[in-house]
Amino acid sequence: MASLDRQQSDRLVHLITAVEQLLTEVDEGGAEEILDELYMLITKIFELFPQLDKEEE
């Protein structure tokens, strides 16, 4: 399985930084919307890669 290349890693860090900045700008309602969207993203990742959805040992 291939890891992220440098460009992909940089893009991911940029997106995470943007979400963290957004969290400093919103109230609880906004934070809940962000959480909902992140949950949907994680759900999509597990749908694309079901082998990742395993219990911690």
C-alpha positions as CSV (number, residue, x, y, z in Angstrom):
1,M,0.0,0.0,0.0
2,A,1.4,3.4,-1.0
3,S,1.7,6.2,1.5
4,L,1.0,9.8,0.7
5,D,3.6,11.5,-1.4
6,R,5.0,14.9,-0.4
7,Q,2.5,16.9,-2.3
8,Q,-0.5,14.9,-1.0
9,S,0.9,15.2,2.6
10,D,1.3,18.9,2.2
11,R,-2.3,19.2,0.9
12,L,-3.6,17.2,3.9
13,V,-1.7,19.3,6.4
14,H,-3.1,22.5,4.7
15,L,-6.7,21.1,4.9
16,I,-6.2,20.2,8.6
17,T,-4.8,23.6,9.4
18,A,-7.8,25.2,7.6
19,V,-10.3,23.2,9.7
20,E,-8.4,24.1,12.9
21,Q,-8.6,27.8,12.0
22,L,-12.3,27.4,11.2
23,L,-12.8,25.9,14.6
24,T,-11.4,29.1,16.2
25,E,-14.0,31.1,14.3
26,V,-17.2,29.2,15.1
27,D,-19.5,28.7,18.0
28,E,-20.8,25.3,19.2
29,G,-23.4,25.1,16.4
30,G,-20.6,25.6,13.8
31,A,-18.4,23.1,15.6
32,E,-21.3,20.6,15.4
33,E,-21.6,21.2,11.6
34,I,-17.9,20.6,11.2
35,L,-18.1,17.4,13.3
36,D,-20.9,16.2,11.1
37,E,-18.9,16.8,8.0
38,L,-15.9,15.1,9.4
39,Y,-18.0,12.1,10.4
40,M,-19.3,11.9,6.8
41,L,-15.7,12.1,5.5
42,I,-14.6,9.3,7.8
43,T,-17.6,7.2,6.8
44,K,-16.7,7.7,3.1
45,I,-13.1,6.6,3.8
46,F,-14.3,3.4,5.5
47,E,-16.6,2.7,2.6
48,L,-13.7,3.1,0.2
49,F,-11.3,1.1,2.3
50,P,-13.4,-1.3,4.5
51,Q,-10.2,-3.1,5.6
52,L,-9.4,0.0,7.8
53,D,-12.5,-0.5,9.9
54,K,-11.1,-3.0,12.4
55,E,-11.1,-3.1,16.2
56,E,-7.9,-2.0,18.0
57,E,-6.1,-4.9,19.5
